[in-house]
């Protein structure tokens, strides 16, 4: 006999867990299906001989601002955020450093040591960004998107919204021009916050800049590793009566009479439901699982033109016996959540990213580094440390043979800035590893697709599906390829749960 549910959620990453947990808490009969041996997606913390490596997600920009944090009472299920007092440090070759702390005035003071003018510009920009974040950008992350014209009309009703509208289509470079930043070292630092995620600095995505600057400087690390967030979401789902089947790869979304009716799983089992939520990428959901014959032409065309990210990540993870000490006259460098190494001016950054895009950057020139054990001793055995270093790179099949050599160049660059104890364990994580482990991230696309103007807002992934419901009745989406996107925001899963909940309320009677 086929088992029937109210909702089946395909994919047990952070958004799948959020969506499933909300629906189960509302009393729905929910099945979560996960291809891998564990849920969590990018929230994976792998342990090797007592060293815990966050191979993928580590910096949580929203953290306790996610509705799920409070709605699902995640702290009661073991989730705890740690907030370093220094968000980012930029050590310079002359021994000085730029320090970006959680205190904007302290940050401005650090900037003033290089450029008094830019210190004042930073405070002006920071003060303008705060009401934009609190009144619009953070709330909008957890609200269904409006069409661009409607959004601008709504924002135009207040002075803060009007100003946000004015800067929304600036590029990140133009944003710094708008606020009058001059010093090339300060501009490098300010562009690093979107640049470290592979975003194109000349793209008209200015509305993202307040989030990437202010929320990154307020970001937290999860005590015990990022997997503790997925573990808390998992436990919340089970506490509400949800069912999880891992190692259960969905091979087909069943369409009957034009509507989604269930899923087939590898091995031949079928599960039926009134609503199906896919948190996979558009190609997986619509082409591989639904199939092209069942898709409207405009939806199919949108899927075929979906753009993957051009830039992805290479990660070097070290287990170290002894201390790690940065060589800088500024002691707070070692207190930073993120330490940027290698580049010092804006032009160096632009040149580096151009070379990355051209596939010409064969050695590491720019790293962002985190020492998790500086804030959380549980991440390594006593007397040991873990170090994580990431570089922005281009996807290529050549990573199959180039990982070791590129890792060597990362280590060489790192050792120009820090004294490192004995390396007792080393792992690297290439774009091919990302794609193989997390198959929704095709070509190492960590956000399930490029952050391009025509793939954002009400167009993510297209104007047919950005509000979770799709043209196929009973089929919904809820992953990072949907508005508002990736980066462990929990937004797509939260919004999908609300839309599916309303659908279940207004559709036929409950599960049998």
N, C-alpha and C positions, 0 to 999 in steps of 0.2 A: 504494500500500500504506500502511495506517495505521501510524504509528509508535507503539510501545508502550513505556511506562516503568514503573518501580516506583512512582514518585510524581510527580504534577504539583502544583506549588504555584501557586496563583492569587493574584497580587499580589506585587510586588517591593519592598514597603516594608521597614522594619527587621525586622519579625517574619517576613515571607516569606523574606528573605535568611538570617536566622538558622536557620530551619527547614530550608531547602534546603541550606545549607552543612553542617549537622550530618549530614543524611541522605547527602549526597554523600561526606562524609568517611568515613562508615560503609560505603562501597562501593556505595551504591544508585545506580541510574540515575534521575536526577532532571531534570525540566524545570521551569523557572521562567518563568511568563508574566506580562508586565507591560504594562498598557494604554498607559502613557506612553512617551516617547522615552528615558527613563532610569529606572533603578531607584533606590530610596532613600526614596520616599514623603516623609514630613516631614523627612527628613535632607537637605534640598536647600539648596545654597549657590549662589546665582545671582550671576554676575559681570557688571557693567556698567562698561565703560571702566576696568577695573582695580580697581574697588571690589567687594568680595565681601560680599554680604548673606546672612546666614542668615535667610531669610524665615519659616521655621517653627521647627523645633526648634533650640535653642542650648544650654540648660542640661541637662547629663546627670547625673542624680542618682545613677545606679548606676555608670556609667562602667566603671572597672576591676573593680568588684564583679560585673559580669555574667559568668556562666560562659563565655560566648562569647569574652570578651576573652582569656582564657588558653587555653581549649580549642582555639580556632581560630588562636591565635598572631597576633592582629591587629596587635600592634606591629611584627611583622616585615613587615607589609603596608602600613606607612606611617601607622598610627594612633598619635597622641600626644596625651595630655591635658595641659592647662595648668590649674593650680590657684591661683587668686588667693588671697592671704593674707586678704583681707577678702571675706566672702561677700555681705554686704548693708550698705547705709548708708541712714539715714533723716535727711536734713538737715532741720532745723527752721527756721522763719522767723526765729527770734531769733539765728541764726548757729551754734547748737550742732548736734550730730548724735548719733544713736545708731549705734554701729558694732558689727555682728555679724561677728566674725572666726572663723577656723577654730580659734582658741584659745578655749575656753569661759570661761576665767578672764579673758581680756582683754575678752570680751563682757560678762561680769558686771560688770567694772570700769566699762565704758562705761555700762551700765544704772544703776549706782550713782550716777552723776553726776546722774541725774534722780530716782532712787528707791533708796536703800540697801536697803530691804525687798525690792524686786523683783530687785535684783542677787543676793541670797541665794536667792530663790525660783527664779531661772533656773538656778543651779548645782544646786539640789536636783532640779529637773525634768530637767535635762540628765543628771545622774548616774543617775537612775532609768531614763531612756530608753535608755542605752547597752546594758545587758544585754538589754533587750527587743528591740533591733535585732539584736544579734549572735546571740542564742539563738533568736529567733522570726521577727521581721518580715522580715529580709533572707533567711534560708534559706527561709521560706515563700513568698517571691516566686518561687522556682524549684522549688517542690514542688506537686503537684496538690492542689487544695483539698479539705478535708474538710467535711462538713455542719457547720453551726454548733454543734450540741450536741456532736458528736464533737470538734470543735476546742477547745471550752471544757473538756471532760474532759481532753484531752491537756495543755492549758496548766495546768490545775489541779494537775498533778503536781509543779510547782515553785513557789517563792515568786515568782519573776520572772513566770512565766506567769500565776499567780493575779492579780498586780497588773495585768498587761496586760489580763486579762479584766475587771477592775474598771473600767478606763478606756475599754474598747473602744467602748461605746455612748454615751459622753459626746459632746456636740457640741464643736466647737472652742472656743466661748465658755465652755462648762462646764469644759473642760480648764483654761483659765486660772483659773477660779474654784477648781478643785480644788487648784491649786498656790498660790493666794493672791495672784495679781498684782493690783495696785491702780492704778498710774499709767495714765491713759488713753492716754498717748503710747507707753508700753511695750506695752500691750495692743494698740494699733494695729499696732505693729511685728510682734508675735508672730502676730497674725491675718493679716498680709499674706502669709505663706508659703503657706497654703492658699488665701487669698483671691485671690492673683494668678492662680491657675489657674481661677477661676470657681467654685470649690467653695462650697456654701452653708454658712455658718458656724454655722447652727443644726441642721445634719444630724447624726444620731448616728453619726459616722464617726471617733470618737476614736482608733481604732487606727491611722489614717493619719497622725495628727499627728506622732509621732516620726519618721516617714519624711520628711514635708514640711518639718519644721524641721531635723532633724539632717543629712539627706542633701542638702537644698538648700544648707546651709552648708558641705557637703563636695563640692559639685558641681564638675564640670570643664567647660572649654570645649575643643573639638577644635581643635588647631593646623591652620590652613588652612581651617577651616570644617567644619560638621557633616557635609557630604557625604563627608569623608574616612573617617568611620565606615562609611557605606554602601559606599564604594569598597573598603575593606578586606574587608568581608563579601562583596562581589561577587567580589573576587579570590580569596578563600578558596574560594568555591563553584566557580569555574572551575578553580582549582588541583587540586581533587578530582575534576574530570571532569564537572561539571555543565553543563547547557545553558540559556542564557537567550535568550528571544525577547521583545524589547521591541516596542512598537507592535503588540501582539497582544492585542486585547480579547476576553476570554472572553464569549461570548454565551449559553452554555448548559452546565450540568453534566449530562452524559448519565447517565440512570438506566436500567439494564437489569435486569429480574427483581428489582426492588426495591433494587438496590445501585448505588453510583456506579461508572461504568465508564470515564469519559473526559470530555473537554470539547470543545465546538465553539468555534472562534475566528472572529471577523469575517473574512469573505473565504472562508469555507466549509471550512477545514481542520479535521480532527478528530484529536485525540490521545487515546490510550487509556492507562490506568494502573490498577494495582491499588489505589492510594490517591490520593484527591484531597484537598488541603488548601486551604481557602479562608481567606485573611486579610482578606477584605472584611467589611463590616458585616452584621448579621443579615438585613436587608431585601434587600440585594444577593444574599447567598449563597442564602437559602432561597426568597424570593419571585421574584426576577428570574432567577436562574440554575437553580435546581432546579425551581421552579414549585409552586404551591399544591396541585395534585392529588396530588403525590408525598409530601406532608408529613403526618405524624400530626397529629391535631387539636390535641393539647396543645402541640406545637412551633409550629404555625401561630398559635395563640392567643398564645403568648409573643412571637413576632416582631411581631405586630400591636400589642402593648402596649409595645413597646420605647420607652423614653424617650430623646430626644435632649437634649443639654445646652442649658439655657436661656441660658447665658452663653458668649460666645466672645471672640475677640481682634481688635483692630485694631492693625496694626503700622505704624509710621513708620520709614523707613530713610533715613539721610542720608549722603551723601558730602561731606566737609568739607575745605577747604584751611585749614591752620593748626591751632591748638590748641582744645581744649575744656577749660574750667576751671570747676569748681563753686565757687560763692561760699559758702564755709563757713569758720568758724574752725577746723574739724576737717579737717586735710589728708588724712586717710585716706578721706574721702568719694570722692575721685577714684581711689582704689585699689580700690574695691569692684567685684565682679563685677556686682552689681545695685544701682542707686540708685533708691529709691522717692521720688517727688515728688508733692506736692499735698495730701495729707491728713495730719493730725497727731494725731487722736484716734480712739478706737474708735467713738464715736457718729458721727463724720464718715464713717467707713467704712461702717457699717450704713446710714446715710442714703443714701450714694452708691449702694450696691448695690441698695437698694430702688428708687431712681430708675432704675437700669439695668434692673432687671426690669420696671418699668412702662413702659419705652420713653420715659422723660421726660428722660433725660440727653443733651442735644443737643450739649454741649461737653465737652471732656476735663477731668476734675477729678483724675484719679489715673493716674500712669504708673509703670512700672518700666523703667529705662533701663540699657543696657549699652554700654560702649565697647570693642568687641572689639580694636581696634588698640592699646589700652593694654597688652594682654597678648600681642598677636600682630601684628607689623608687616606680615606678609604679606597682611593683609586689605585693604590699600589701597595706592595708589602712594606713593612716597616723599614726605614732607611733607604727607600727607593722613591723614584719620581716617575711620572709619565709626562711626555711632551708630545704635543700635536702641532704639526706645521702643515699648512696648506698653501698651494700655489694655484693661480688661475692658469688653465691650460686649454688647449684645443683638443677636441675628440679626434682620435685617429686609431685605426686598427694596429698601428705600429706600437702602441702602448704594451702590447703583448710581450715585446722584447726589450722595451726601453725603460721599464719601471725602475730597475735596479740602478741604472746609470743616472737617471733623473733624480732618484732618491739620494744618490751620492752627491749630486750638485746642490741639492737642498741642504744637506748636512754641511757641506763646505761653506755655503753662504751663512748658515746659522752660526757656525763656529767663528765667523768674523765678528759676531756680535756678542757671543756668550761663551763662557767656560762650562763645559758639559762633563759630567762625571763619566763613569764607565758605562758604555751602552751594552746592556745584557740582553735586550730584546728589540727587534726592529721589524716593523710591518709597513708595507706601503699599500695604498688604496688608489688604483688608477681609474680613469674613466671607464675602462672595460670592466673593472670590478664592480663599479656602481651599476652599470647596465646589466651585468649578469646577476647580481644579488637582488637588485630592486628593478624588476623588468618594466615597471611603469616609467622609469627614467631612461627612455631610449636615448642613445648617444650620450649617456651621462647627463641628461637634461634634468638637473636637480629640482627644477620647479615644474616639471612635466610639460614644459614648453616655454618658448621665449617670452620675455617681458617686452613685447613690441606694442606700439600704440594700438594696432588693430587686433591685439590679443589680450586686451586689458579691459577692466570695467565691465560694462554690459556686453562687451564683445568677447569675453573669456568664457568658454572657448569660441562662442559665436553668439549672435543675437537670438538664436533659437533656444539655447540651453543655459545661458548664464544665470538663470534664476532656478536652476536645478531640474525642473521639469523639462522633458524633451518632447519632440513631436510624436513620439510613440507613447500612447497612454500606458501608465503604470511603470514607465522606465524613467529613472532619475539619475543624475550624476552628483557627485559630492567629493571629488578629489581635487588635487592642486591645479588641475587644468581648468577648473571652474573658478569663477570669481569667489574670493578676492585673490586666490593664488596660493603658492606654497610658503615655505619658511616657518613651518610649525605655528601657524596662526590659529588653526582649528576652525577657521571661518567657513570653508566649504562644507565640512561635516555638520557644523552647527546650523547653517542655513538649510542644508538638505533635510535635516531632521525636522525642521519647522515646516517645510513645504510638504514632505511626506506625511507628517502628522495631520496636516489639514486635508490632504488627499484622502487619507484613511477615514477621517471624520465624515467626509462628504460622499464617499463612495459606498459600495454595497456593504452589507453586514460583515462582521469580523471573520477571523480565520476559523476554519472548521477542524 
